[in-house]
């Protein structure tokens, strides 16, 4: 603040009053000049700068990922077909076995004895059949000579028929006894990995009841998962073989490096989840185990034209996902969108809301507000060719 001492000037009262008024007027002019400069400095700044670009319209093959687990293509509980005492276990627990490999032996002594008895009975019935046939032949000769009655002839013919039938029954009993001997040697019904022995040597096992062990088939192996019905029905199809291909990623792997094919789609949609059960089959060289979890990727067979914007250009409020676009006057406008899967490097498919010719703000969303002007700077949306995935 400026201070003036009028007393030191030795002026009269009127003169001092005039000087004071002049001084105040000068101060007022200076203050007005300062205020005017401040107002000019506080004038409205130019509209904020944002980067805008038109969305890409690109053919994109959509794909989805789903979690599932491996299941054996065949899972068999090994049970005995005959009663008896388990005599020996022939496999190493957990090993790979081939169909027909010997797994268990049940004591065969009772079955061999029964087979020998059946074989003797066959010989006995054969002798009876031969005698009955001989007597029937002699009866035919005697009947031609009127040496026997018709009734006796019929009786001998019936005896021959019964003897032949008895021999057939004895032969069937022998085959059954022989089968029991074979069934005492329990063999692997399928190829695969065997579990541990649930019953050990010396125990009594019962036909059809005792579970001796379990075998699961490993090659090929199935992978079961659930997915939206529409995506399963349109999974990628090989145009030559008609097979629908999928890719698989195991836990801890970075890539979907295992290729398989869908071999089964269920006939009904789960009403609670809106998904349908699918199954893929994979060749297995030992890297897959039943019960193991993984992620399967289902790829759409045909790429469809899609509108793509950077994920950074998409914002969300309480009700919608949206992007900010500019009109011809560079005024920001709110545009609700429905998003599809991710595609390319940091891009997102827009299913509805954009046509592809809009100017979309792709950088500087925090500086743009609907209804406010902005200064657009040209940008570009680039696309790297790869399938789109849900997410």
C-alpha positions as CSV (number, residue, x, y, z in Angstrom):
1,X,0.0,0.0,0.0
2,X,1.3,3.5,-0.9
3,X,1.5,6.1,1.9
4,X,1.7,10.0,1.3
5,X,2.6,12.4,4.0
6,X,0.9,15.7,2.9
7,X,2.2,17.5,6.0
8,X,5.7,17.3,4.8
9,X,4.7,19.1,1.6
10,X,3.7,22.2,3.6
11,X,0.4,22.6,1.7
12,X,-2.7,24.3,2.7
13,X,-5.8,22.4,3.7
14,X,-7.5,22.8,0.3
15,X,-4.3,21.9,-1.5
16,X,-3.8,18.8,0.7
17,X,-7.4,17.7,0.0
18,X,-6.9,17.9,-3.7
19,X,-3.7,16.0,-3.6
20,X,-5.4,13.3,-1.6
21,X,-8.2,13.0,-4.1
22,X,-5.8,12.8,-7.0
23,X,-3.8,10.1,-5.2
24,X,-6.9,8.0,-4.6
25,X,-8.0,8.4,-8.2
26,X,-4.6,7.2,-9.4
27,X,-4.8,4.2,-7.1
28,X,-8.3,3.4,-8.4
29,X,-7.1,3.4,-12.0
30,X,-4.2,1.2,-11.1
31,X,-6.5,-1.3,-9.3
32,X,-8.8,-1.3,-12.3
33,X,-6.0,-2.1,-14.6
34,X,-4.8,-5.0,-12.3
35,X,-8.4,-6.3,-12.1
36,X,-8.8,-6.2,-15.9
37,X,-5.6,-8.1,-16.3
38,X,-6.7,-10.8,-13.9
39,X,-10.0,-11.2,-15.6
40,X,-8.3,-11.6,-19.0
41,X,-6.1,-14.3,-17.4
42,X,-9.1,-16.2,-16.0
43,X,-10.9,-16.4,-19.4
44,X,-12.4,-19.9,-20.3
45,X,-9.6,-22.3,-21.4
46,X,-9.7,-24.0,-24.8
47,X,-11.6,-27.4,-25.0
48,X,-9.6,-30.3,-23.7
49,X,-7.7,-32.5,-26.2
50,X,-8.8,-36.1,-26.7
51,X,-7.8,-38.8,-29.1
52,X,-10.5,-40.1,-31.4
53,X,-10.6,-42.9,-34.0
54,X,-13.2,-44.7,-36.0
55,X,-14.0,-48.3,-34.9
56,X,-12.6,-51.2,-36.9
57,X,-14.9,-53.4,-38.9
58,X,-13.1,-56.7,-39.1
59,X,-13.9,-60.3,-39.6
60,X,-13.5,-62.0,-36.2
61,X,-13.9,-65.7,-35.3
62,X,-15.3,-65.7,-31.8
63,X,-14.3,-68.3,-29.2
64,X,-15.1,-69.1,-25.6
65,X,-13.3,-70.8,-22.8
66,X,-14.8,-73.2,-20.4
67,X,-13.5,-75.2,-17.4
68,X,-14.0,-78.9,-17.3
69,X,-12.3,-82.1,-16.3
70,X,-11.0,-85.3,-17.8
71,X,-12.9,-88.5,-17.5
72,X,-11.9,-92.0,-18.6
73,X,-13.5,-93.1,-21.9
74,X,-14.0,-96.5,-20.1
75,X,-14.2,-97.2,-16.4
76,X,-14.5,-100.9,-15.4
77,X,-14.8,-102.6,-12.0
78,X,-13.2,-106.0,-12.2
79,X,-15.5,-108.7,-10.6
80,X,-15.1,-112.5,-10.5
81,X,-17.5,-114.7,-12.5
82,X,-17.2,-117.7,-10.1
83,X,-17.0,-118.2,-6.4
84,X,-13.8,-119.3,-4.8
85,X,-10.7,-118.5,-2.9
86,X,-8.3,-115.9,-4.4
87,X,-5.0,-117.7,-5.0
88,X,-2.7,-115.1,-6.6
89,X,-2.5,-111.4,-7.8
90,X,-0.5,-111.1,-11.0
91,X,-0.2,-107.3,-11.5
92,X,1.7,-104.4,-10.0
93,X,-0.7,-101.8,-8.5
94,X,-1.0,-98.7,-10.6
95,X,0.6,-100.2,-13.7
96,X,-0.7,-100.0,-17.3
97,X,-2.3,-103.2,-18.4
98,X,-3.5,-104.5,-21.8
99,X,-6.7,-106.2,-22.6
100,X,-6.4,-109.9,-21.9
101,X,-3.6,-109.6,-19.3
102,X,-3.9,-112.0,-16.4
103,X,-4.8,-110.1,-13.2
104,X,-6.0,-112.7,-10.6
105,X,-6.2,-116.4,-10.2
106,X,-8.9,-118.2,-8.2
107,X,-8.2,-121.7,-6.9
108,X,-9.0,-123.9,-9.9
109,X,-8.9,-127.3,-8.2
110,X,-12.7,-127.5,-7.6
111,X,-13.4,-126.4,-11.1
112,X,-11.0,-128.9,-12.7
113,X,-12.7,-131.6,-10.7
114,X,-16.1,-130.5,-11.9
115,X,-14.8,-130.5,-15.4
116,X,-13.4,-134.0,-15.1
117,X,-16.7,-135.2,-13.7
118,X,-18.6,-133.5,-16.6
119,X,-16.2,-135.1,-19.1
120,X,-16.8,-138.6,-17.6
121,X,-20.6,-137.9,-17.7
122,X,-20.2,-137.1,-21.4
123,X,-18.5,-140.4,-22.0
124,X,-21.2,-142.2,-20.1
125,X,-24.0,-140.6,-22.0
126,X,-22.2,-141.3,-25.3
127,X,-22.1,-145.0,-24.4
128,X,-25.8,-145.0,-23.5
129,X,-26.6,-143.1,-26.8
130,X,-24.7,-145.7,-28.8
131,X,-26.5,-148.6,-27.2
132,X,-29.9,-146.9,-27.7
133,X,-29.1,-146.2,-31.3
134,X,-28.0,-149.8,-31.8
135,X,-31.2,-151.2,-30.2
136,X,-33.3,-148.8,-32.3
137,X,-31.6,-150.0,-35.5
138,X,-32.3,-153.6,-34.6
139,X,-35.9,-152.7,-33.8
140,X,-36.3,-151.4,-37.3
141,X,-35.1,-154.7,-38.7
142,X,-37.4,-156.7,-36.4
143,X,-40.4,-154.5,-37.2
144,X,-39.9,-155.2,-41.0
145,X,-40.1,-159.0,-40.1
146,X,-43.1,-158.5,-37.8
147,X,-40.9,-159.8,-35.0
148,X,-41.8,-157.0,-32.6
149,X,-44.8,-154.9,-32.0
150,X,-45.2,-151.3,-33.1
151,X,-45.4,-150.2,-29.5
152,X,-42.0,-151.8,-28.7
153,X,-40.5,-150.1,-31.8
154,X,-41.7,-146.7,-30.6
155,X,-40.3,-147.2,-27.2
156,X,-36.8,-148.0,-28.6
157,X,-37.0,-145.0,-30.8
158,X,-37.9,-142.8,-27.9
159,X,-35.0,-144.3,-25.9
160,X,-32.6,-143.5,-28.7
161,X,-33.8,-139.8,-28.8
162,X,-33.5,-139.5,-25.0
163,X,-30.0,-140.9,-25.1
164,X,-29.0,-138.4,-27.7
165,X,-30.5,-135.5,-25.8
166,X,-28.7,-136.7,-22.6
167,X,-25.4,-136.6,-24.4
168,X,-26.1,-133.0,-25.6
169,X,-26.9,-132.0,-22.0
170,X,-23.7,-133.6,-20.7
171,X,-21.7,-131.8,-23.3
172,X,-23.2,-128.5,-22.3
173,X,-22.4,-129.2,-18.7
174,X,-18.8,-130.0,-19.7
175,X,-18.6,-126.6,-21.5
176,X,-19.9,-124.9,-18.4
177,X,-17.3,-126.6,-16.2
178,X,-14.6,-125.7,-18.7
179,X,-15.7,-122.1,-18.6
180,X,-15.6,-122.0,-14.8
181,X,-11.9,-123.2,-15.1
182,X,-11.3,-120.3,-17.5
183,X,-13.2,-117.8,-15.3
184,X,-10.9,-118.7,-12.4
185,X,-8.2,-116.9,-14.4
186,X,-9.4,-113.2,-14.3
187,X,-8.1,-111.1,-17.1
188,X,-8.2,-107.4,-17.9
189,X,-11.4,-106.6,-19.9
190,X,-9.9,-103.3,-21.3
191,X,-6.5,-101.7,-21.7
192,X,-5.7,-98.9,-19.3
193,X,-4.3,-98.1,-15.9
194,X,-5.2,-100.4,-13.1
195,X,-5.9,-99.4,-9.5
196,X,-4.8,-101.3,-6.4
197,X,-6.0,-104.7,-5.5
198,X,-9.1,-104.4,-3.3
199,X,-9.0,-108.1,-2.3
200,X,-5.8,-110.1,-1.6
201,X,-4.8,-113.7,-1.9
202,X,-6.5,-116.0,0.5
203,X,-9.9,-114.2,0.6
204,X,-13.1,-115.7,-0.5
205,X,-14.6,-113.9,-3.5
206,X,-18.2,-114.2,-4.8
207,X,-19.3,-114.1,-8.4
208,X,-20.6,-110.7,-9.4
209,X,-20.3,-109.2,-6.0
210,X,-16.7,-108.8,-4.9
211,X,-14.9,-105.8,-6.5
212,X,-11.3,-106.9,-7.1
213,X,-9.9,-103.8,-8.7
214,X,-10.7,-101.0,-11.2
215,X,-9.3,-100.2,-14.6
216,X,-9.7,-96.8,-16.4
217,X,-9.0,-96.4,-20.1
218,X,-6.5,-93.6,-20.8
219,X,-6.1,-93.4,-24.6
220,X,-8.2,-91.8,-25.9
221,X,-9.5,-89.8,-23.0
222,X,-12.6,-87.7,-22.7
223,X,-12.9,-84.1,-21.4
224,X,-16.4,-83.0,-20.2
225,X,-17.5,-79.4,-19.9
226,X,-20.6,-77.2,-20.1
227,X,-21.1,-74.3,-22.5
228,X,-23.9,-72.2,-24.0
229,X,-25.9,-74.3,-26.4
230,X,-25.4,-71.9,-29.4
231,X,-21.6,-72.0,-29.1
232,X,-21.5,-75.7,-28.8
233,X,-23.7,-76.2,-31.9
234,X,-21.5,-73.8,-33.9
235,X,-18.1,-75.1,-32.8
236,X,-15.4,-75.1,-35.4
237,X,-16.0,-77.9,-37.9
238,X,-13.3,-79.3,-40.2
239,X,-14.9,-79.0,-43.7
240,X,-13.2,-82.3,-44.9
241,X,-13.9,-84.6,-42.0
242,X,-16.9,-82.9,-40.4
243,X,-15.2,-83.0,-37.0
244,X,-15.5,-80.0,-34.6
245,X,-12.2,-79.1,-33.2
246,X,-11.4,-77.6,-29.8
247,X,-8.1,-76.6,-28.0
248,X,-7.1,-77.4,-24.5
249,X,-5.0,-75.7,-21.8
250,X,-3.9,-77.5,-18.7
251,X,-3.3,-75.8,-15.3
252,X,0.1,-74.2,-15.3
253,X,0.4,-73.9,-19.1
254,X,0.4,-70.7,-21.0
255,X,-0.9,-71.8,-24.4
256,X,-3.9,-73.9,-25.7
257,X,-1.5,-76.4,-27.2
258,X,-3.6,-79.6,-27.1
259,X,-6.0,-80.2,-30.0
260,X,-9.1,-82.5,-29.8
261,X,-12.5,-82.8,-31.2
262,X,-16.1,-82.7,-29.9
263,X,-17.6,-86.2,-30.1
264,X,-20.8,-85.7,-28.0
265,X,-23.3,-82.9,-27.2
266,X,-26.1,-83.7,-24.8
267,X,-29.7,-83.6,-25.9
268,X,-31.0,-81.2,-23.3
269,X,-30.1,-77.8,-21.8
270,X,-29.8,-77.5,-18.1
271,X,-32.7,-75.2,-17.1
272,X,-30.9,-73.9,-14.0
273,X,-27.7,-72.8,-15.8
274,X,-28.8,-72.4,-19.4
275,X,-25.8,-74.5,-20.6
276,X,-25.5,-77.9,-22.3
277,X,-23.0,-80.6,-21.5
278,X,-20.4,-81.3,-24.1
279,X,-17.6,-83.8,-24.4
280,X,-14.3,-83.6,-26.3
281,X,-11.9,-86.5,-27.0
282,X,-8.1,-86.2,-27.0
283,X,-5.3,-88.5,-27.8
284,X,-3.4,-89.3,-24.6
285,X,0.3,-90.2,-24.4
286,X,0.3,-90.0,-20.6
287,X,-0.1,-86.3,-20.1
288,X,-3.8,-86.4,-19.1
289,X,-5.3,-88.2,-16.1
290,X,-9.0,-88.8,-15.3
291,X,-10.2,-86.1,-12.8
292,X,-7.6,-83.5,-14.0
293,X,-9.0,-80.0,-14.6
294,X,-8.3,-77.8,-17.6
295,X,-9.8,-75.2,-19.9
296,X,-11.2,-75.9,-23.3
297,X,-11.5,-73.3,-26.1
298,X,-14.4,-73.6,-28.6
299,X,-13.8,-71.6,-31.8
300,X,-16.6,-70.5,-34.1
301,X,-16.3,-72.1,-37.6
302,X,-16.7,-68.9,-39.6
303,X,-15.4,-65.3,-38.9
304,X,-18.2,-62.7,-38.9
305,X,-17.9,-58.9,-39.5
306,X,-17.6,-57.2,-36.2
307,X,-17.2,-53.7,-34.9
308,X,-14.1,-53.4,-32.7
309,X,-13.0,-50.7,-30.2
310,X,-10.2,-50.5,-27.7
311,X,-11.2,-51.8,-24.2
312,X,-9.8,-48.5,-22.8
313,X,-12.5,-46.7,-24.8
314,X,-15.3,-48.5,-22.9
315,X,-16.7,-47.2,-19.6
316,X,-19.5,-48.3,-17.4
317,X,-22.2,-46.7,-15.3
318,X,-24.9,-48.3,-13.1
319,X,-26.9,-49.6,-16.0
320,X,-24.9,-49.8,-19.2
321,X,-21.5,-50.1,-20.8
322,X,-20.9,-47.1,-23.0
323,X,-18.5,-45.2,-25.2
324,X,-18.1,-41.4,-25.8
325,X,-18.5,-40.3,-29.4
326,X,-18.2,-36.8,-31.1
327,X,-20.8,-35.2,-33.3
328,X,-20.0,-32.9,-36.2
329,X,-19.5,-30.0,-33.8
330,X,-17.0,-31.9,-31.7
331,X,-19.5,-32.2,-28.8
332,X,-19.2,-35.3,-26.7
333,X,-22.2,-37.7,-26.8
334,X,-23.0,-40.7,-24.6
335,X,-23.5,-44.0,-26.5
336,X,-24.6,-47.1,-24.8
337,X,-23.2,-50.3,-26.3
338,X,-23.6,-54.1,-25.9
339,X,-20.2,-55.8,-25.8
340,X,-19.1,-59.1,-27.2
341,X,-16.0,-61.1,-26.7
342,X,-12.4,-59.7,-26.5
343,X,-10.5,-59.8,-29.8
344,X,-7.0,-59.0,-30.9
345,X,-4.7,-57.1,-28.6
346,X,-6.8,-55.0,-26.2
347,X,-9.9,-54.8,-28.4
348,X,-13.5,-55.6,-27.7
349,X,-16.3,-56.6,-30.1
350,X,-19.3,-54.3,-29.9
351,X,-22.5,-56.2,-30.8
352,X,-24.9,-53.2,-30.7
353,X,-24.6,-49.4,-30.4
354,X,-22.0,-48.7,-33.0
355,X,-22.1,-48.9,-36.8
356,X,-18.4,-48.4,-37.4
357,X,-18.4,-44.8,-38.8
358,X,-18.5,-42.9,-35.5
359,X,-15.7,-41.0,-34.0
360,X,-15.0,-42.7,-30.7
361,X,-12.9,-41.2,-28.0
362,X,-10.1,-43.8,-27.4
363,X,-7.9,-41.7,-25.1
364,X,-8.7,-38.9,-22.6
365,X,-12.1,-40.1,-21.4
366,X,-11.4,-38.5,-18.0
367,X,-11.3,-35.1,-19.7
368,X,-14.5,-35.6,-21.7
369,X,-18.1,-35.1,-20.5
370,X,-21.3,-35.6,-22.4
371,X,-22.5,-32.2,-23.9
372,X,-19.1,-30.6,-23.6
373,X,-16.9,-29.6,-26.5
374,X,-13.4,-31.2,-27.0
375,X,-10.5,-30.8,-29.3
376,X,-10.1,-34.0,-31.2
377,X,-6.7,-35.5,-32.1
378,X,-6.6,-38.2,-34.7
379,X,-5.8,-41.8,-33.6
380,X,-5.9,-45.3,-35.0
381,X,-7.3,-48.6,-33.9
382,X,-5.1,-51.6,-34.9
383,X,-6.0,-55.3,-35.0
384,X,-3.9,-58.4,-34.6
385,X,-5.6,-61.4,-36.2
386,X,-6.6,-63.9,-33.6
387,X,-10.0,-65.4,-32.5
388,X,-12.2,-63.5,-30.1
389,X,-13.0,-64.8,-26.7
390,X,-15.7,-64.2,-24.1
391,X,-14.7,-62.2,-21.1
